Amino acid sequence: MPLSERQEAIASSSSRFKVVAAGRRFGKTTMARAKFVRKAAGPVGNRRMAYLMPTYRQVRSLVWDFLVERLLDKRWVLPRDISRTDLSMTLRNGTKLLFRSADNYDTLRGEGLDYVVMDEMPYIDERAWTEVVRPMLATTQGGALFVGSPAGFDHFHGLHLRGPDEQFANWSSWRATTLDGGWVPQEEIEEARLELDELTFRQEFEANFINFTGSVYYNWDPDQHVVRGLRGVYNKDKPLALCLDFNRAPGVAAVGQEGPMPWDKNLMGLRVLSEVHIPRNSTTPRVIEEFAKQYPDQRGRILVYGDASGGAESSKSVEGSDFDLVEAALRQKYGRNYSLRVPKANPMERSRINAVNSYLLNIQGQRRLAVDADCTRLIQDFGSVKLDDKGKIDKSNPDQTHLTDALGYMIHYCNPILKADRAEQRKVALPLSM
């Protein structure tokens, strides 16, 4: 597993606890996997090691599948010593490797651990470290590697501060930019610099910890983004974006079309033409019905974006998946003139927020989002949604966040931070129903 010079310097460090804050596409997981394997295959066997990521899908697809194939090729593990149901394996030197999602970290309790990797640490519950993993390392004097991209002044930031603190002699902290990883060319980074707003670029590519306090959408300016009569530019022959967030109270959708911005005819962006807001007792078919009332003569293709999980309080529990319901309702009105543009899993919340803020205002001073003045709920959302004390979107008001979330899924899908992310999304987009 060859590493870049910067990755190798981090992986080779002898510190017991290492905290690595790195830019997007630095190769955090590549480096962490390499360090994990080196520890496992070392001369000292009969160890117990764990690799944690925020979700089961992540740890399985990004780490487990990759390492099973390579360790079998090297004959460091035999097929009979691999448990694909438990996501664990025992190497020929007696070392047991466990792969777990952070929402199931309690399953690690029991015997001690000799080493642990906590990958995407900003999105792992802090208690996984403080209440479970740290005590298990105490009995073995084991070590840990924490990796992630900065996501505000959170618990990961707190761990990163330990490196230069003399009170934590066993800790080292590292900061690595996207360019340091060697995976993303300079020209791609410079292009991203022009497309993103300054704070997002500093966090995502330069791995700076940014304190995003107050408003979630800090680049929102109603005097600049809200336009009266924008619905009048609707063209029924062009594609129409239908952006969904699935809830029963309220049921919502944002509807937009790509086109030149009212303030700059040479700048293409998203024009939000209307919204759907059903305050209570909503269902997915009702939302689509309301959309169809607004656009009865639509002939251009309808591009559907939305919450990949379907939402916790939605129609799917009794009537099938939300996107099954979307397709059935659209097909009844528009035939097969639609496409689902939904990845298998939602982006990280901070990535979605950053994509929206960069669309609201990038480092060149370009605003690529216009909202019709009649979209009162969306306008209210943009101006009022706040961060909680952990730097996450405050969801305490059940009537807020849904429309901006819906729009954010679309903007992130079409305009991710890196082109490589966009290519990956194209691979996992749901196929059209036949």
N, C-alpha and C positions, 0 to 999 in steps of 0.2 A: 504494500500500500504506500506508494511514493507520496511524499508530502512536500509542500513548498518550503522555502527556507524559514519563513515565519512560523508555519505550522510545526515544522520540525523542532524549532527552538522551544516552542511551548510544550510539545509532547515530551521532549527530552528533559524538561525541568524536573529537578528532584524534590520540589516542594510537595509536602503531604497533601495540601489542599490548593487547588489551582482554580482561579475564576477567570474565564475568558469572555470578554465582551467584544464581539466581532460584527463587522458590517455584513449586509446581505450577501450571500453567495461567496463568503470567504472560504467556505468549506469546513464549517464547524463540525458537522456530523462526520465528515470524512476523517478529520483529525481525531475526533473523539473515538470513532470505531477503531482507528489504528492504535491509539493509546490503550484502549480496552483489550485488544488482542495481544499486544505486547505484554501487558500485565498478566494476562491469562496464560500465555504460552511460555512464560519465563521459567527459569530453572527451579523455582519454588512452586510445587504443585499442591494439590489438595486445598485449594482456596475456594472461597465462596464470593462471587462478584455479581453485581447487578447493573443493568442499564435501564434508566427510566426516561420516558418521554411523555408529553402531556396526554396523548391518546393512544389507544390500542392500535389504530390504523397506522399511526406514525411509527411506532416502535416495531411493528411487524414489517411494514413495507420498506422502511428506510434502514433498518438495522438487522433485524432477525433474518429476513430472506437473504440479504446480502452476505451476512456472516456464515449462515448455514452452508451456502454454496461454496464459499472459499475455504472454510475449515474442513469440509469434506474433501475438497480437491487436494488439500495439503495433508490429508489423512491425520489431522490433529484430533478428529472426533470420528467415531464410528456411527453408522446409521442407527444401530440399536440403542445408542446412548443419547438420542435426540427425542425430546417430547414436544411434538408440534401442537398438542392441545394446551400444554402448560407453558409453552414458549421457554423451555429450559433445555440445557444440554450439559453433559459431563465430558470434559476433554480426556484424552488418554493419560494425561498427567494427574488426573483426579480432580481438577478444578471444575467447579460447577458454575455455569453462567445462567443468570436469570434475566429475563426481559419483561419489563412491566410498564403499564400505563400509570400515569400519576393519579388517575381517579381510582386506582386499585392498589395504592401503595401499602395499605394495611396487610396485604398478603406477604409482604417481606418480613413481617414480625416473626420472631423465633430465634434462630441461630444468628450469630454475628455475621458481619460482612467484612471482607478484606479490602474491597474496593468498590466504588460506585461511580457511575457517570450519570449526571442529571442534565440531560440535553433539552434545550429550549426552557431553561430555568425560569425566565419571567412568567411562563404560563403553567408552571407547576406550583401547586399549593405549598406555601411556605412550611406548613405543618408536616409535609412529607419529609422534609429535612430535619426540622427541630424535634419532632415527636417520634419519628421512626428511624430514619437513616442514621442521624448523628449518634444516638445511643448505641446502635448496632456496630458502629465503627470504634467505639470506645474500648470494647473488650479485646479487639484485635489490633488496635493501633492502626487501623486501616486508613486509606486516603480517599479523596474524592476529586472529581473534575466537574466543574460547573461551566456550561457553555450556553450562550444565547446572544441575541441582539438586544441592545438597550431598549427598554420600554417604559421610560420615565423613572422617577425616583421611588422604586419599589424595593422588595426584599432582595432582588438580584443586585440592585445598586448597593444595598447595604453590605452584601457579601463582597462585592468588588472593592469596597472601601477598606476591607481588612488587609489587603495586600501591602499597602504602604504603612500600615499602622504597626508600630513596634510591639504593641501588646499581642499581636497575632504572628508570632515568629514562624509558625509552620505554614503560613499562607502566602501565596503570591498572586498578583493580579496582572492581567494582560489586556491590552486594547489593540485590536487589529482592524484595519480598514478593509473594505472590499478588495481594493487593489492588492493588498498584502497577500491575499489568498492565491493569486495567480490564475484564477478561473475566469475573471471578467476583464476584457481588454479595456485599456484606458479610454478609447473612443466611446465605448458604451457608457462608461461612467460619466464622461463629459456630456453626453447626450442626456443622461438622466438628470444631471445637474441643471440643465436648461428647462427640463420639464417639471421638476419638483419645486415645492417651496423650500426656502432655506432651512427651516427647522427640520423638515422631513429628511432632506439630503444629509444634514449633519448627523442625524440619528441613524438612518438606514445604511449609509455608505461610509461614514467616517466613525461610526460606533461611539458617538458622544451620548452621554446621558442628558436628556433634555427634560426639563420640568414643564410638562404640558398641563399647567394648572388652569382652572376656570372652564371656559367654554371648550367643548369638544371640537367644534368647527370654528377655530379661531380666525380663519381667513374669510368667514362669511361677512358680507356687508350688504344689507338690504338696499341701501341706496345705489349700489352698483349691480347687484345680481337680480333684483326684482324688476320686471318689465311689464307694463300694462299692455293688454291686447296681444300678447305673444301667441295665444291660441290661434290667432288669425293667420299665422304662417303655416299652419298644419297642411300637409300635403298627403291626401289619401293614397296616392300612388307610390309613396316612399315607405321604407321600413319604419315600423313603430316599435319603440321599446316599452315593454310592459314589465315593471319592476315590482316584485311582490315580497311581502313579509307576512307570514301566516299567523293569524290570531283570530280569536272569536270576539275580542273586545279590545281595541277596535279591529275591524277588517280593513286593510289598506292596500293601495297600489299607487305608484307614481308612473306617469305616462310621458314619454318624451320622444323627440326626434333629433337626429343629428342635422346640423345646418350651420350657416354663418351666424356669428354672434351679432346682436343688434348694434353693438358699439364698434364692431370691426368686421366688415364684410369679408375680409380676407382671412379671418380666423375661424376655423371650424370648431364646433363644440356641441354640447348637449343643451337642447331647449326643452325644458320641462313644461308641457302644455296643460296638463290637468292632473288631478289627484282623485282617488277614491277613498272615502272615509266613512265606514259604517260603524257607528259608535258602539253597538252592542248586538249580541246574538248573530254575529256574522258567520258566514261559511265561505269556503273558497268559491263554490258556484255563484254565490250572491255577489262576490267581488267581481267575478268575470262578467256576470250579467250587467252590473253597473258600468263596467268598462265598455261592453258592447253597446249600451245605450248612448255612451258618449261618442263612439266611433262606429256607427252602424254601416258606413259605406267604405270602410277601410279595405283597400285592394293590395297595398304593399304588404310585404311579409311582416308578421308580428313576431318580434324577438323577445322571448320570455326569460327574465332573470329573476333570481330570488334566493331565499334562504334554503341552502342545500339540505338542512336537517328537517325542514318542514315545520319547525316550531313546536313547542311543547303543548300549547293549548290551541289546537286547530281541528280541522275536520277529519284528519286522516285516521283517527282512532276508530271511527265507525264506518267510514265510507271508502277506504283505500288511501293511498298516499296522496298528499296534496297535489303533486304534479300529475298524478293520474286524473284527479278532479279538474285540474286546469286544462289538461288536454281534452277531456270529454266535453267540457263547457265550450272551449274554443272551437272544437271540431263541429259542434252543433251549429255554431253561428258562421264560422269562417272556413269550414272544410279543413283541409290540411295546410292551410296557408300560415303556418307558424313554425317556429323552431325553439327548442329548449336550449338555453345557454347556461347550464348550471353545472359547476364542478361537483365532484363526489363529496367534497367537504368544504365548509366555509373557510375563507381566509382568516388568519388571526385578526382579532379586533383592531389592533393598532395598525396593521397593514391596510385594512379597509379605511380607517380614519385618515391615514396619511394619503391614500390615493384620492380621497374626496377633497382634502385640504389643498392638495396640489392642483386639482381641477378648479377649485375656487380661485386660487391665485398661485402661479408658479414664480420661480425666481426671476423670470423675465418680465414680470408684471402682467402676464396674460391671464385673463379670466375666461374660462372655457365652459361656464355654466350660467344659463339664464333661466329664471323661474317666472312663470306667469303670475301676475298679482293675485289672481283668484285662487291660487294654491295656498290658502291661508294656513292650513294645518302644517304643511311642509315648511313654510316660512317660519312659523312659530317654533317648529322643531329645530331648525337650523340656529335660531337665536337663543333657545332656552336649554338645550341639552348640555348637561355638565358632566364633569368627571367626578367620581367619588374619591374618597381619601386613599384609595389604592391605585388611582390613575386609570381606572376602568370607567366605561360609560355608566352613569348613574341610572339604574332601571327602576328606581323607587316609584316613579309616577307611571302608572300603567297606560296612560294615554299618550306618553311621549316616546320618542326614539324610533318608532316603527317605520315612519315614512323615510327618515334619513337612513335607516338601516337598509330599507328596500332599495333606495337609490344607490347606496354604497355598494351593494352586491353587484350592480350593473357596472358602476364606474371602475371598481376593482377588477372585474372580469375583463373589461375592454381596455383598461389602462393600468395594468399592474406596475409595480415599481421597476421591474426589470423585464426585458423582452423574453428572457429565459422562462420567467414565470408564466408569461402569456402562452409560450409554446407548450408548457406543461399543462396548462388549463385546456388547451385545444385537445390534448390527448385524453382527458378525462371527462370532456363534455358529454352529457347524456345524449344518446342517439334519438332521432325522431321515432315515434311509434309508427309502426307499419300497419 
